[in-house]
Amino acid sequence: MENRVKDYHFKHFREKGWVNIDLDLDDKYVDEVYFSLKQMRENAISKKYKFGRVYYDHLLDFNLAAIELPFNNNICTDIVRNFFQKAQIGSILNNFLDWKSPVNVLSRLFCMGNYNYRGQWHRDTENTEKMFKYGNEGKIKIDTIQVGIYSENQFGFRILKKDYEVGRKKTILKSKLDSQNIGNIGIPINPLNESYDMVGGTKGSILLFDPNIFHQGSTAGSRFDFHMRFADGKDEKYFKNDFQDFNVVQHLKSDFTDNFPDSISIIKRQSHKLRLINTFNYLFPIYNIYRMLKDSQNIKKISGFGRPDILSNTLYQKTLD
């Protein structure tokens, strides 16, 4: 039995749809991992690593937001490989989930620079009818699971509480279409504080959460956390890295070099014009006001969910409103 997984973890997940589990690793060792992740980001920029994401680039600072395929030999460090050997994420998943064999289908390293960030509310999967239906006892029954791995104390997400989800007694979502409309608005939306949990992790812990639940990326300052998605391999043949105790899809193999899926983002700096707008807006959120006015008709349609977050992605962004 995996002694890091406790009875209260199952209870918390069934109630909330998310839970934190400590990896039981030495703090000094986790610090080494943190600095190695910073080195990965520096290497990705200096050596022009191909795969990653840029959300809010700046005029005089390449704000690389995420590294895709972070286990690839072209970017992964020995310290990070050793970390996964020690962390034994697969052991936790095998003991927490009612699965045959967890397989990692998505992995990225979030590594945004020292800027406040807030994304759009969204769902990573759309099986809303299965939310909060994880079985009454024993291992958690779920089709996919999102996993965050934290090398420092950090909030990473706002997750809508159960009672405020679509079809619930306090819902602030009129329908499934409502959640799609919110995600398409040009500025992040701020719901009532009591409607969501601020979640993330402490240094050396993981976050497990149901990707069907409506959530929003939200961080203050720099971040270095792994963002991974797992599904049940169901005894099908997959691949494995020798430093991990779980299966991976082919393009997440450390030595994979050919025919990467088109869905993997390529690192590309934003235009000089957009970088100038982002830099100016970070200090003087005039562009946020422009986006709010431009999208005013759509914003009115989802007013029951919340109001425009004018200070999002600026120096003045608030953790709670």
N, C-alpha and C positions, 0 to 999 in steps of 0.2 A: 504493500500500500504506500502511496505517495504521502509522506508525512507533512508536506507543505500545504496540502489540500485538507481543509477542515470542514466540519459539518456546517458551520455558520456561513461558509462561502456559498454552499448550495442554497441555503435559505435566502441570502442576500440577492443572489442572481435571480432566483424565482420571483422575488418581490420587485426588483429594480430593473432587471435585464442587463446588469453589469456588475462586476466585482473586481477588486484588487487582490492579488495574491503575492506575498513576499517570496523572492527567490532564494532567500537565506544565503546571501553572498556577503563576503567581507566588504565593508565600506571603502577601504583603501583600494581594494581590487576594482570595485565599481568605478572609482575615480580614474583608475588607469584606463578602463574601457571608455569613459567619457572623453578623455584626452585623445584617445585613439580615434574616436568618432569625429572629433574636431579635425584631426589629421586627414581623415578620409575626405572631409569636405574641402580642405585646402588642396589636397591632391586632385580632386575632381575638377577644381577650377584651374589649377596651374597646369595640369596635364591634359586638360580639355576632354575629360571623360564624356562619353557620348550620351548616356541615358540619365534623364532627370527632369525636374520640373522647376519652372520659374513662375511665381505668382505676382509678386510686386517687386519688380526690378527698380533700381535707383540709378540716378545719373552718374554718380561717382563711386558707386559700390555695387558690385555684381552680387545681387541678393539671391543666390541659389537656394531654392526652397526645399528640394528633395532630391535624393539620389535613388534612381531606380536600379533594380538588379544589384542590391548592395552586397551580395555574396560572391559576385563575379571576381575571378582572380585579378582582373584589371584594376580593382578598386578596394577589395576587402583586405584588411590587415590581419596579421597573425593573432594579435590580441583579441580582435573581434571573433575570429574563428574559435579561439580558446574559450571565450565567453560563452558561446553557444554550447560548447562541450560541457561546461560547468553548469549552465543554466538549466539544461534538460527540460526545455519547454514541452517537448513531446510527452514526457512522463506526466506532466501536469494535465495536459489535454486528455491523455488516455484515461486518467483517473477521474476527470471532471465531466467528460462528455460521453454520451452513450453512442460511441462510434467504433467501427472496426479498426480504422487506421487513419489518423489525421494527415492530410496532405496540404502543404503550403501552396496556395494558388496565386498569391500576391504578396510582394515584400518591397517596401521602400524605407529609406532612412530619411525622416524629416530633419532638416538641418538649416532652417531659416536663420538669417542673420539677426542682429539685435534690433528687431522691429516688432511692434505690436501687430498681431494678425487676427483677423476674423473672417471666416469664409461664409458660404451660403448654407442655409439649412438644407439637409438632403437625407436620403436613405441610400445605403450602398446596395441593398437588395429590396425588392418590393413585395415580399410575402407578408403583408401586414396582418393577415388573418392568423398568422402563426406567432405573432408577438405575445410574449408572456405566457405561452403555452408550452412549458418545458417539462411536463410530467410532474406528478405530485410527490414523488420520492425517488431516491436513487440518483443515478447520473443524469445530467441535463440532456434533454432531447431537443436538438436544434439542427438545422441543415448546414448553416455556416456560422463561423464565429470570427469576430475581429479581435486581434491581439495587439496591444501596445506594450512596448518594452522600454522602461525608463532608466536612464543613467543619472538622473538628477530629479529633485523634487519639482514637479511641473503639472500645471493644469493643461489639458490638451483639448478638451471637448466640453460643450454643453449638450446634455442629453435630455430630451423631453421626458418628463415624469409620466408614469403609467396612466394616471387619472386624466392627463391632459392630451393623451393621444387620440387619434381618430376613433370615433364610436364610443368613447369613454364618458363618464358622468360629468367631467369638467372640461371636456374637449375644447380646444381652441382651433381645431382643424375641422372644417365643415365636411370635407370629403378627401379621398385620395388625390383628386385633382387639385385641391387646395394646396397640398404639400408640394406638388409639382410647380404650381404657380409661384409659390414663395421662393423656391429655388431658382426661378428664372428672372427674378427681379434684380436690377442692376446694383442694388446696395443691400448689405446684410440687414436683416430684420431683428429687432430686439423685442422678445416677448416678456411677459411679467416675470420677475425674478423667481417667484414661487412655482413657476411652471416647469422649471428645468433643474437638473443637478449639474454642478461644475465637477467634472471628473478628470482624472489624469492618473498620476501615480507618484509614489515616493521613490527615492533613489534605490535601485535594485529590486524593483517590483514589476509585475505585469498587470495590465488591465485587460479583462475579457469583457466584450459586450456584444449584444445582438445587433448586427448591422441593419436589421429591418427597422429599428427604432429611429425616429427623426432626431438628427443631431447636427451639430455645427462645430467645425474646428475653431478654437479660440485660445490664443496664447499671448503671453506678455513677454516680450524680449526674445532672445535666442532660444532655440530648442534643438535637442538631439535625442530623438526617440524613434524606435522601429515601429512601423505600421504594417501589420501583416494580416492576411485573411487565410483561414483554413476551412476546408470542407472534409467530409468523410470519404476516404479513398475506397472503402467497401471492398477491400481485398483485391482491387484492380492494381495493375502493374504501373508504378510510378518510378521516380528516380530519387537518389539520396546523395547528400553531401556527407563526407566522412566525419565532419565535425558537428553534425546535427542528428538528433534522435527522432526525426520525423521525415516523412517523404516530401518531395517537392515536384512541381511540374517541370518539364524539361528545361525551359528557359531560365529557371532559377538554379540550375546546376552551376556550380562554381566554375567549371571548365567549358561551359557552353559558349560557342562563338558564332554560330551561323543561324540565319533565318529567324531572327527575333520577331515576335508578333508585332503587327502594326500598332497594337494598343499600347505598347511601351513608349512613353514620351521621350522625345529627343530634346536635349538641352539646347535652348536657343534664347539668347538675350532679346529682351523686348526692344522696340524701336526707341531711338533717342527722344522722340516726342513723348511717348508714353512714360519713359523713365523720368523725364522732366516733370510730367504731371504727377507721377507717384511721389517724387521727392518734395515738390511744392505742397501737394495735398497732405503729406504726412505732417507738415508744420502748420499749414493753413487749409483746413478742410473745405475749401470752396468747391472743389470738384465733386465731393460727396453731396453737397447741396444741389449742384447741377444734376447729378444722377437722380437724386430724389425728385426733383421737379420734373425731369424728363419722364420718369416712370410713375408719376402721381396717380394716373388712372388705374394702373394695375395695383398700386399700393393700397388704394381705397378698397379694392376687391378683397384684400386679405387683412383688413384692419382689425378683424377679430383676433388675429394671431399676435399682432404686435405692431410696433411703429419703426420707421427707418432709424438705423443706428448711424447717425450723422458722424459720430466720432470714431467709427470703426476704421481700422487700418491707419490710424493716426497716432501721434505722440500722446494724445489725450484719451485714448480708448479706455473705457472703464471695464473692470472685471464684472461688477454688478452695476445695474443702473439705478 
